[in-house]
Amino acid sequence: MGRVATAGLAGAAIAVTAATAVDTARAADLPVRKAVPIEYVRVCSASGAGFFYIPGTDTCLRVSGRARFEAGYIPVQNRTNSAGDLSQYRGLLRMNVDARTQTGYGTLRAFLRVEAASRVGVTMASGTQQRIGNAFPATGQDALGRVQNYVVTDKAFVQFAGLTAGRAASFFDFYAHDYELSGATAGSDMPSTNLLAYTSKMGEGWSATLAMEDPNLRKNPFYAASAAPTGTIPGQSGLNNIFVTAPSPVILGTNANGTANTAAFVDTVQRSRMPDFVGALRYDAGWGSAQLSAAVKDVNIGGFIANSGISTLTAAPGSATGPVGAGAAAALLAARGIASGSQTDYGWAVQGGLKLNLPWLASGDGIYLQGAYGEGALVYTGYSFFTGYYSSQLTPVQGGPFVQALADAVINPLTGRIDLSKSFTAAASLLHYWTPEWRSAVFGSYGEVGFRRGTREAFSLVNSLVGSTAPPIGAAFASNPILRDTYQIIAGASLIWSPVKDLDIGIEGIYLGTGLLGGRDADVTRPVTLNGLPVYTENRYDTTQIRIRVQRDF
């Protein structure tokens, strides 16, 4: 029995072995399915450090970013209105994507940058960015004007065969606050604007650029005496929203004694009618860089606002009897050689800049020198950059004693014509490395803005007729800030520690002085009057700011 079982098991084993051999032979005849090869990320050294090939393509990509914390302190004792914030804070993130492909025409590049920030405090929360739609404010009682979030497409451009198209830094700019933390000095600095440009290389180190740039980001609004609330001026119904129509008065007729008796309102909202045209000639060499740039822009207004005028021609002096129609206003203005209320003038600016590398002091050292002059182009000259742009009048800092006039232009209420402002700025900045880990910058700037003589006085004549805030000529007018010519001095220094690569820990101190080029203004922080005249006046305002920063780039 045992022998029979043993023989059976041996036979079964032989059968299984034979079957396995047959299956193996058949499997060998089948096609072999290979595993998909793994394509590892390859370094793209031709495009620079940090670039790698996008798998399956010949495009090189670099992803980078930034995290930043800032805090500031500025002494302000005035707590009226929105003033009184001593401390300021900001947290910022930045993400960059740089894609490059080599072609028969050269490098095809696309660059993207997104920035977002949470900013607190009147100084750190940028009124400029809020006015141009990049920042979104909180609306709480204790937060409005001092808490805002900021989200912006900072860069999104394509470069190919000398062409740059998209959102990029203005080709007019040169220094652009490269050595500063706060970016306070006067000077053009437009890191984000929409443009179409062509750059031609002209021999060793030379390049020339012609650009068509977005005009909306380089406008400063017209100065207007005031916008009367609905119902206070006949025919003004619906015009209290000054962001849709910004009324500025024009005197069309006078009495025998020379006082105004007929006026109408011109809409000074600037339309986007022509791009800004920018040209730049640049030279780059081992010793540094030099650039000469120029820009031209249109400065335009709409026509008369229908039924917005008033007249005292048929009534007692000082009384308003009814609106002056747009047609009648245009006819009266035509007698002065102006075809209609709508007009266009042209502002312009020129700038020269020089950068010198100073390796004989220390590796990485350099100095910038820059100057600019413009008419009707405050954002191009960069006057009062720290105060903020895209506003016709601002205080030097929150809680300042008097207002600066920062308009690109004014409608002269007597002639009805556009009067362009004039401004110039000069800046210098020096960077020095004490050691590879420690560096400092010292910087300063001076600027002035002025308006055509007589325009300021002309605004005083519209007071009794249109209910303007402008006072009549006299002692009160002498201490009024309307269209004052002003100057601004900024100086500062910083100390930055970089204990490891791409980490900055720094502190910066700034002095800001703003003054009048003539006369005195009423101190709005001490609104005391005697017989209708201000008791306290100022012709200069000085303040300081301290800012600290911790920043990591990767």
Stockholm file with secondary structure:
# STOCKHOLM 1.0

chainA/1-554         MGRVATAGLAGAAIAVTAATAVDTARAADLPVRKAVPIEYVRVCSASGAGFFYIPGTDTCLRVSGRARFEAGYIPVQNRTNSAGDLSQYRGLLRMNVDARTQTGYGTLRAFLRVEAASRVGVTMASGTQQRIGNAFPATGQDALGRVQNYVVTDKAFVQFAGLTAGRAASFFDFYAHDYELSGATAGSDMPSTNLLAYTSKMGEGWSATLAMEDPNLRKNPFYAASAAPTGTIPGQSGLNNIFVTAPSPVILGTNANGTANTAAFVDTVQRSRMPDFVGALRYDAGWGSAQLSAAVKDVNIGGFIANSGISTLTAAPGSATGPVGAGAAAALLAARGIASGSQTDYGWAVQGGLKLNLPWLASGDGIYLQGAYGEGALVYTGYSFFTGYYSSQLTPVQGGPFVQALADAVINPLTGRIDLSKSFTAAASLLHYWTPEWRSAVFGSYGEVGFRRGTREAFSLVNSLVGSTAPPIGAAFASNPILRDTYQIIAGASLIWSPVKDLDIGIEGIYLGTGLLGGRDADVTRPVTLNGLPVYTENRYDTTQIRIRVQRDF
#=GR chainA/1-554 SS CHHHHHHHHHHHHHHHHHHHHHHHHHHHTSCCCCCCCCCCCCBCGGGCTTCEECTTSSEEEEEEEEEEEEEEECCCCCCSTTCCCCEEEEEEEEEEEEEEEEETTEEEEEEEEEEEEEEESTTTSCHHHHHTTSEEECCSTTTTTTEEEEEEEEEEEEEETTEEEEEECCTTCSSTTTTCSSCCSSSCCCCCEEEEEEEEECSTTEEEEEEEECSGGGCCCCBCSCCCCTTSSTTCTTCCCTTTCCEEEEEEEECTTSCEEEEEEEECCCCCCSCEEEEEEEEEETTEEEEEEEEEEEEEECCBCTTCCEECTTSSTTCCCCCCCHHHHHHHHHTTTCCSSCEEEEEEEEEEEEEEECTTTCTTCEEEEEEEEEESCHHHHTTTTTTCSSCSEECSSTTCSSCEECCSEEECTTTCCEEECEEEEEEEEEEEESSSSEEEEEEEEEEEEECCTTHHHHHHTTHHHHTCSCCCTTHHHHTCCTTCCEEEEEEEEEEEECSSTTEEEEEEEEEEEEEESSSCEECTTSCCEETTEESCEESEEEEEEEEEEEEEEC
#=GC SS_cons         CHHHHHHHHHHHHHHHHHHHHHHHHHHHTSCCCCCCCCCCCCBCGGGCTTCEECTTSSEEEEEEEEEEEEEEECCCCCCSTTCCCCEEEEEEEEEEEEEEEEETTEEEEEEEEEEEEEEESTTTSCHHHHHTTSEEECCSTTTTTTEEEEEEEEEEEEEETTEEEEEECCTTCSSTTTTCSSCCSSSCCCCCEEEEEEEEECSTTEEEEEEEECSGGGCCCCBCSCCCCTTSSTTCTTCCCTTTCCEEEEEEEECTTSCEEEEEEEECCCCCCSCEEEEEEEEEETTEEEEEEEEEEEEEECCBCTTCCEECTTSSTTCCCCCCCHHHHHHHHHTTTCCSSCEEEEEEEEEEEEEEECTTTCTTCEEEEEEEEEESCHHHHTTTTTTCSSCSEECSSTTCSSCEECCSEEECTTTCCEEECEEEEEEEEEEEESSSSEEEEEEEEEEEEECCTTHHHHHHTTHHHHTCSCCCTTHHHHTCCTTCCEEEEEEEEEEEECSSTTEEEEEEEEEEEEEESSSCEECTTSCCEETTEESCEESEEEEEEEEEEEEEEC
//
